[in-house]
């Protein structure tokens, strides 16, 4: 996730924000990443990357749990 959105067009930035929101991330979750990019940092600081990736992993765990529960209810 390093510098991946640096230098991209506003449309690509908006697509990233929309995708992140659709994935269940809050604006507050992605704000540090966007601020680092806006500040012109060539590489997003590791702590920002780790925090966002951790939040994504937590979302995956909950989505898997819900998927399993749906399968249980439907079988």
C-alpha positions in Angstrom: 0.0 0.0 0.0 3.0 2.2 -0.3 2.6 5.3 -2.5 0.1 3.3 -4.4 -2.3 6.2 -4.8 0.3 9.0 -5.0 0.0 11.0 -8.2 -3.2 9.3 -9.3 -6.0 11.3 -10.7 -8.8 12.6 -8.5 -11.1 10.0 -10.1 -8.9 7.1 -9.0 -8.7 8.6 -5.5 -12.5 8.8 -5.4 -12.7 5.2 -6.6 -10.3 4.1 -3.8 -12.4 6.0 -1.2 -15.6 4.5 -2.5 -14.1 1.0 -2.5 -12.8 1.4 1.0 -16.2 2.6 2.2 -18.0 -0.2 0.4 -15.6 -2.6 2.2 -16.8 -1.2 5.5 -14.0 1.0 6.4 -14.8 4.4 7.9 -13.5 7.7 6.6 -11.5 7.9 9.9 -9.9 4.6 9.0 -8.6 5.8 5.6 -8.0 9.4 6.5 -4.4 8.9 7.8 -3.5 7.2 4.5 -5.0 10.0 2.4 -3.3 12.7 4.6 0.1 11.0 4.1 -0.5 11.0 0.3 -1.7 14.6 0.4 1.4 15.6 2.3 3.4 14.3 -0.7 5.0 11.4 1.2 6.6 9.1 -1.4 6.1 6.1 0.9 3.2 5.9 3.4 4.6 5.4 6.9 4.6 1.8 8.0 2.5 2.5 11.1 -0.3 3.9 8.9 -0.1 0.9 6.6 -0.1 -1.6 9.5 -3.1 0.0 11.2 -5.2 0.0 8.0 -4.2 -3.5 7.1 -5.1 -4.7 10.6 -8.6 -3.1 10.3 -9.0 -4.8 6.9 -8.1 -8.2 8.5 -10.6 -7.6 11.3 -13.3 -6.9 8.7 -12.4 -10.2 6.9 -12.7 -12.2 10.1 -16.2 -10.7 10.8 -17.3 -11.3 7.2 -16.1 -14.9 7.4 -18.0 -15.3 10.6 -21.2 -13.9 9.1 -20.8 -16.1 6.0 -20.5 -19.2 8.2 -23.6 -18.2 10.2 -25.6 -17.6 7.0 -24.6 -21.0 5.7 -25.6 -22.6 9.0 -29.0 -20.9 8.9 -29.6 -21.9 5.3 -28.6 -25.6 5.6 
